[in-house]
């Protein structure tokens, strides 16, 4: 439970959770541009569109991934840490607004004050990591990564790809996508920072599903530069695609590497029925088979 572990856990905040208000589609061809954005909004898998209201799940970190360097350097000491860490569990709830609450449960109390302080650091780091991940994931999987059709934006046809530009508050946002409307990069330029995210998708009958992304965050001044790689596997829960495994690694300030793997299980899902009345179904899934496209 040292400073190195605290740093690894607290830095797992995924970047570029951008709300998508938009900026003007000027000039000739506005109707065509609106048609493209309308098509793009339908091209992506949307849990909201498919009826998700909220869900609960349990997250279990793979602590052997987090402690792999410690296991190699001092196996006996690391094994004792693993015994303690494997007794920690993290129930989460994603509410109807897309907000995530992260709780924690320990199988047994910490044996001393030093371990108790370490647990407290881990709880805070996990809350930051999970909440940060879902800010980005929600953009692509819960809502839509595109503005409303009748809002303001600029859309340029570059021949084989599109460039969508708009402002979010004081920040400039530029989204690049292929002719098939698959987003290849989102760049955000603000007074305090510059960031980018390069998502990867699996094309399914129900739309593009986010499977990985690379993120970069660079503050204008001071520390905080972060590179991040994320990979996702899914499982089907009540007919919906929800995370099964999240693996991420990256580097903070060019010299502090971090890595983590999270496993999702025991989903409880609330969806809209055809009558628009909520239906709750509980599925206890222990790392079901990955999603098939």
C-alpha positions in Angstrom: 0.0 0.0 0.0 2.9 2.4 -0.7 3.0 5.7 -2.6 3.7 3.9 -5.9 0.5 1.9 -5.6 -1.4 5.1 -4.6 0.0 6.8 -7.7 -1.0 3.9 -10.0 -4.5 3.8 -8.7 -5.2 7.5 -8.5 -3.9 8.2 -12.0 -6.4 5.9 -13.7 -8.7 8.7 -14.6 -9.6 8.5 -18.3 -9.6 11.6 -20.3 -11.8 13.3 -22.8 -15.2 12.8 -21.2 -16.5 15.6 -23.4 -20.2 16.7 -23.4 -21.2 17.3 -27.0 -22.9 20.6 -27.5 -22.0 21.9 -30.9 -21.0 24.6 -33.4 -22.4 25.9 -36.8 -23.0 24.0 -39.9 -22.6 27.0 -42.1 -23.2 27.5 -45.8 -24.5 25.5 -48.7 -25.4 21.9 -48.0 -26.6 22.3 -44.5 -29.4 19.7 -45.1 -26.9 17.2 -46.4 -24.7 17.8 -43.3 -27.6 17.3 -41.0 -28.4 14.0 -42.8 -24.9 12.8 -42.3 -25.0 13.6 -38.6 -28.4 11.9 -38.3 -26.9 8.8 -39.9 -23.8 9.0 -37.7 -26.0 9.1 -34.5 -27.7 5.9 -35.6 -24.5 4.2 -36.6 -23.3 3.7 -33.0 -24.5 1.2 -30.4 -26.5 3.1 -27.7 -27.5 1.5 -24.5 -30.0 4.3 -23.9 -31.6 3.7 -27.2 -31.9 0.0 -26.5 -33.7 0.5 -23.2 -31.1 0.7 -20.4 -32.2 2.7 -17.4 -29.5 1.8 -14.9 -27.4 -1.1 -13.7 -25.4 -2.4 -10.7 -22.4 -4.6 -10.9 -19.4 -5.8 -8.9 -15.9 -4.9 -9.9 -13.0 -7.1 -8.9 -9.5 -5.8 -9.7 -6.9 -8.3 -10.9 -4.3 -7.3 -8.3 -1.7 -9.6 -9.8 -1.6 -7.2 -12.8 -1.2 -4.1 -10.5 1.5 -5.8 -8.4 3.4 -7.6 -11.1 6.6 -5.7 -10.5 6.3 -6.3 -6.7 5.6 -10.0 -7.3 8.8 -10.3 -9.4 10.9 -8.4 -6.9 9.7 -9.7 -3.6 7.2 -12.6 -4.1 6.6 -13.4 -0.4 5.8 -9.8 0.6 3.6 -9.3 -2.5 1.7 -12.5 -1.7 0.7 -11.1 1.6 -0.5 -7.9 -0.1 -2.5 -10.0 -2.5 -4.2 -11.8 0.3 -5.4 -8.5 1.7 -6.3 -6.9 -1.6 -8.3 -9.9 -2.8 -10.6 -9.4 0.1 -11.7 -6.0 -1.3 -14.8 -5.7 -3.5 -16.2 -2.7 -5.3 -20.0 -2.6 -6.0 -20.9 0.1 -8.5 -24.1 1.7 -9.7 -24.7 3.6 -12.9 -27.8 5.7 -12.5 -30.3 6.9 -15.2 -28.2 10.1 -15.7 -25.0 8.1 -16.4 -23.4 9.0 -13.0 -21.5 6.2 -11.4 -21.3 5.6 -7.6 -18.4 3.3 -6.4 -18.7 1.6 -3.1 -16.3 -0.8 -1.3 -16.6 -3.9 0.9 -13.8 -5.6 2.8 -14.1 -9.3 3.7 -12.2 -8.5 6.9 -11.0 -5.4 8.8 -7.5 -4.1 8.2 -5.1 -5.6 10.7 -3.4 -2.3 11.6 -3.5 1.4 11.0 -0.9 1.3 8.2 -3.1 -1.2 6.2 -6.2 0.9 7.0 -4.5 4.0 5.5 -3.6 1.9 2.4 -7.1 0.7 2.0 -8.4 4.3 2.2 -6.0 5.3 -0.6 -7.2 2.4 -2.7 -10.8 3.2 -2.2 -10.2 6.8 -3.4 -8.1 5.6 -6.4 -10.7 3.1 -7.5 -13.5 5.7 -7.3 -11.5 8.1 -9.5 -10.5 5.3 -11.9 -14.0 3.9 -12.4 -15.8 7.2 -12.5 -13.2 8.5 -15.1 -13.6 5.4 -17.2 -17.3 5.7 -17.4 -17.1 9.4 -18.4 -15.4 8.3 -21.6 -17.4 5.0 -22.0 -20.7 6.8 -21.6 -19.9 9.1 -24.5 -19.7 6.2 -26.9 -21.9 3.5 -25.4 -24.6 5.1 -23.4 -25.3 8.4 -25.2 -24.0 9.6 -28.6 -20.6 10.9 -29.6 -22.3 13.4 -32.0 -24.2 16.6 -31.5 -27.9 17.0 -32.0 -28.8 17.1 -35.7 -30.2 20.6 -35.5 -27.5 22.1 -33.3 -24.5 24.2 -34.6 -21.4 22.6 -36.0 -19.1 22.6 -39.0 -18.8 19.4 -41.0 -16.2 19.1 -43.8 -16.0 16.4 -46.4 -12.2 15.7 -46.9 -12.6 13.0 -49.4 -12.8 9.6 -47.7 -13.2 11.1 -44.3 -15.1 13.8 -42.4 -14.0 16.5 -39.9 -16.6 17.7 -37.4 -15.8 20.9 -35.5 -17.6 22.8 -32.7 -17.0 24.5 -29.4 -17.7 23.2 -26.0 -17.6 26.2 -23.7 -14.2 27.8 -24.3 -12.8 24.6 -25.7 -12.4 23.8 -29.4 -13.4 20.2 -30.3 -12.5 18.4 -33.6 -13.8 15.0 -34.4 -12.4 13.0 -37.4 -14.3 10.0 -38.8 -14.1 7.7 -41.8 -16.5 7.7 -44.7 -18.3 4.9 -42.8 -18.7 7.3 -39.9 -16.3 5.5 -37.5 -14.6 8.0 -35.3 -10.8 7.9 -35.5 -9.9 10.8 -33.2 -11.4 13.5 -31.0 -9.2 16.5 -30.1 -10.0 19.0 -27.4 -8.0 22.3 -27.1 -8.8 24.4 -24.0 -7.0 27.1 -22.2 -5.7 24.7 -19.5 -5.0 21.6 -21.6 -4.9 19.8 -24.9 -6.1 16.2 -25.1 -7.0 13.6 -27.7 -8.6 10.2 -27.8 -8.4 7.7 -30.6 -11.2 5.1 -30.3 -11.5 1.7 -31.9 -14.8 0.0 -32.6 -16.2 -3.4 -33.5 -18.9 -3.1 -36.2 -22.0 -5.1 -35.2 -25.6 -5.3 -36.6 -26.6 -2.8 -33.9 -23.9 -0.3 -34.5 -20.3 0.5 -33.6 -19.2 -0.9 -30.2 -16.3 0.7 -28.4 -13.5 -1.9 -27.9 -10.4 0.2 -27.2 -8.9 3.6 -27.2 -5.7 5.6 -26.8 -5.8 8.8 -24.9 -3.3 11.7 -24.4 -3.6 14.6 -22.0 -1.2 17.5 -21.9 -1.7 20.4 -19.5 -0.6 23.8 -20.8 1.5 24.3 -17.6 2.5 22.1 -14.7 2.5 18.3 -14.3 -0.2 15.9 -15.4 0.9 14.7 -18.9 -0.7 11.3 -19.3 -0.8 8.6 -22.0 -3.3 5.9 -21.7 -4.3 2.7 -23.5 -7.6 0.9 -22.8 -9.0 -2.4 -24.0 -12.6 -3.7 -23.4 -14.3 -7.0 -23.5 -18.1 -7.3 -23.2 -20.8 -9.7 -22.0 -24.4 -9.8 -22.9 -26.7 -9.0 -20.0 -30.5 -8.9 -20.6 -29.8 -8.4 -24.3 -27.4 -5.5 -23.7 -23.7 -5.3 -24.2 -22.0 -4.4 -20.9 -18.3 -4.5 -19.8 -16.8 -7.8 -18.8 -13.2 -6.9 -18.6 -11.3 -3.6 -18.6 -7.6 -3.5 -19.1 -5.7 -0.3 -19.1 -2.1 0.9 -19.0 -0.2 4.1 -19.5 2.5 6.5 -18.4 2.2 9.6 -16.2 4.7 12.4 -16.8 6.8 10.1 -19.1 8.3 8.1 -16.2 5.6 6.6 -14.0 4.0 3.6 -15.7 0.7 2.1 -14.4 -1.5 -0.8 -15.3 -4.8 -2.3 -14.1 -7.3 -4.9 -15.0 -10.9 -4.9 -13.8 -13.4 -7.7 -14.0 -17.2 -7.0 -14.0 -19.7 -9.5 -12.7 -23.1 -9.9 -10.8 -25.0 -7.4 -12.9 -28.4 -6.2 -11.9 -30.0 -4.3 -14.9 -33.1 -2.2 -15.1 -34.5 -1.7 -18.6 -37.5 -0.2 -20.2 -40.2 -2.7 -21.2 -42.3 -2.3 -24.3 -45.0 -0.7 -22.2 -42.3 1.8 -21.1 -42.6 0.4 -17.6 -39.2 -0.4 -15.9 -38.3 -4.1 -15.7 -35.6 -5.3 -13.3 -33.7 -8.5 -14.1 -30.8 -9.8 -12.0 -28.2 -11.9 -13.7 -25.3 -13.3 -11.8 -22.6 -13.6 -14.4 -19.1 -14.7 -13.4 -17.1 -13.5 -16.4 -19.3 -14.7 -19.1 -18.1 -15.3 -22.7 -17.0 -12.1 -24.5 -19.4 -10.4 -26.8 -19.8 -11.8 -30.3 -20.3 -9.3 -33.0 
